[in-house]
Amino acid sequence: MAGNGGEMALAMQTLEMDEKSGITSGTTKKGTGKKAGRRPTRKSGAALLRKLADRQVALNSKKLTDVLTRKALAGDLASTRMLVGLAERKEAEPKPEKKWRGLSLAQELAMEPEWVGPPEEIPENWDRE
């Protein structure tokens, strides 16, 4: 075992699993012996680090909240703020509903054919109302 408690080994194991999961097909090409399908997409180091960190937080969330709670109860203000902040954080807002994609009323009226009948009679007191 390494001097760091095997932390790097765990991260490398997770990384290897991600690369393998990016291949979509387990079939082989005829005569080549190589796996067919899409190649795994390359990610930046920071994106991969965020993904692995998110996975570790998800796996250890109970332990993390227990540690934060213990420290908060012992009087650690930073742990208290973090714990309360996480508890109060709002859920992600749902995506807004898609708008109706038809023509607007103004567009529908503009598409109507022009009136070609006799002119309308306008009353003399039309502007006094």
Backbone torsions as a table, in degrees:
resi	resn	phi	psi	omega
1	MET	NA	144.7	-179.1
2	ALA	-74.6	165.1	-179.0
3	GLY	-71.4	-11.1	-178.6
4	ASN	-98.0	15.5	177.7
5	GLY	77.6	14.5	176.8
6	GLY	79.6	17.1	-177.6
7	GLU	-66.1	-43.1	-179.0
8	MET	-67.1	-37.4	179.6
9	ALA	-61.5	-39.2	178.6
10	LEU	-64.8	-42.4	179.4
11	ALA	-64.7	-39.4	179.8
12	MET	-67.9	-38.0	177.3
13	GLN	-61.9	-42.0	179.8
14	THR	-65.1	-40.6	179.9
15	LEU	-62.6	-43.1	179.8
16	GLU	-63.4	-36.9	178.5
17	MET	-66.1	-37.1	-179.9
18	ASP	-64.8	-42.1	-179.5
19	GLU	-64.3	-39.0	-179.4
20	LYS	-69.4	-35.7	-177.5
21	SER	-73.0	-14.2	179.5
22	GLY	-74.8	-15.8	179.5
23	ILE	-84.1	127.5	-171.4
24	THR	-88.5	-19.2	-175.2
25	SER	-131.0	139.6	178.4
26	GLY	-96.3	5.6	-178.3
27	THR	-79.6	161.3	178.9
28	THR	-112.7	151.0	174.7
29	LYS	-74.9	148.1	-175.8
30	LYS	-65.3	119.6	174.8
31	GLY	86.3	-13.6	-176.5
32	THR	-97.5	-32.3	-179.1
33	GLY	79.1	2.1	179.6
34	LYS	-95.2	153.3	179.0
35	LYS	-70.9	136.9	178.3
36	ALA	-90.9	166.5	176.2
37	GLY	113.5	-170.9	-177.4
38	ARG	-73.4	147.6	172.9
39	ARG	-80.8	149.7	177.1
40	PRO	-65.1	140.6	-179.4
41	THR	-75.9	144.2	178.2
42	ARG	-80.6	141.8	176.9
43	LYS	-123.3	155.2	176.1
44	SER	-69.9	158.8	179.4
45	GLY	-59.8	-38.7	-179.6
46	ALA	-66.7	-39.8	179.6
47	ALA	-65.7	-41.0	178.3
48	LEU	-66.0	-40.1	177.8
49	LEU	-62.1	-43.1	178.0
50	ARG	-62.4	-40.7	-179.3
51	LYS	-64.5	-45.3	179.7
52	LEU	-67.2	-39.2	178.4
53	ALA	-64.8	-40.8	178.5
54	ASP	-62.1	-41.6	179.2
55	ARG	-64.2	-42.2	-179.7
56	GLN	-66.8	-38.5	176.9
57	VAL	-64.0	-40.3	179.1
58	ALA	-64.7	-41.2	-178.9
59	LEU	-70.0	-31.7	-174.2
60	ASN	-113.8	22.8	-174.5
61	SER	-62.4	-38.3	179.7
62	LYS	-63.5	-46.7	179.5
63	LYS	-62.4	-41.9	-179.1
64	LEU	-63.7	-43.4	179.2
65	THR	-68.1	-33.9	176.7
66	ASP	-63.5	-43.3	179.5
67	VAL	-65.2	-45.3	179.0
68	LEU	-61.3	-41.5	179.8
69	THR	-64.7	-44.7	179.5
70	ARG	-59.5	-45.7	-179.4
71	LYS	-67.4	-38.4	179.2
72	ALA	-64.1	-41.9	178.9
73	LEU	-68.3	-25.1	177.3
74	ALA	-81.3	-5.7	176.0
75	GLY	105.7	8.5	179.1
76	ASP	-76.6	110.5	-174.5
77	LEU	-65.7	-39.2	-178.8
78	ALA	-63.8	-41.2	178.7
79	SER	-66.3	-38.5	178.5
80	THR	-62.8	-46.2	179.2
81	ARG	-61.2	-43.3	-178.8
82	MET	-64.8	-43.9	-178.6
83	LEU	-63.9	-44.9	178.8
84	VAL	-66.7	-40.3	178.8
85	GLY	-61.5	-41.7	178.5
86	LEU	-67.2	-37.4	-179.3
87	ALA	-69.7	-32.9	-177.0
88	GLU	-88.6	-12.3	-176.3
89	ARG	-60.2	133.9	-179.3
90	LYS	-74.7	152.3	174.0
91	GLU	-70.3	158.5	177.3
92	ALA	-61.8	135.6	-180.0
93	GLU	-69.6	140.1	178.4
94	PRO	-66.0	154.5	179.3
95	LYS	-65.0	140.8	178.7
96	PRO	-65.2	150.0	179.5
97	GLU	-66.4	147.0	179.8
98	LYS	-70.3	140.6	178.7
99	LYS	-76.4	154.4	177.0
100	TRP	-63.6	133.8	-173.2
101	ARG	-100.0	14.8	178.5
102	GLY	-79.9	-175.6	178.6
103	LEU	-75.0	149.1	176.4
104	SER	-77.0	167.4	179.5
105	LEU	-60.1	-40.8	179.1
106	ALA	-63.5	-38.9	179.2
107	GLN	-68.4	-38.7	177.6
108	GLU	-64.1	-42.9	178.9
109	LEU	-65.5	-36.8	179.9
110	ALA	-66.9	-27.1	-179.1
111	MET	-82.5	-14.3	179.8
112	GLU	-64.8	146.6	177.3
113	PRO	-68.9	151.9	-179.9
114	GLU	-69.8	151.5	178.3
115	TRP	-69.7	128.7	-179.4
116	VAL	-122.8	17.1	179.4
117	GLY	-89.5	-167.3	178.3
118	PRO	-65.1	150.8	-179.2
119	PRO	-64.3	145.4	178.9
120	GLU	-73.5	144.4	177.3
121	GLU	-87.2	129.0	-179.9
122	ILE	-101.4	125.1	179.0
123	PRO	-63.2	153.1	-176.0
124	GLU	-67.4	-31.7	-177.0
125	ASN	-100.4	33.4	-175.8
126	TRP	-67.5	-28.0	-177.3
127	ASP	-95.3	1.4	-177.1
128	ARG	-94.3	-3.5	-176.1
129	GLU	-78.0	NA	NA
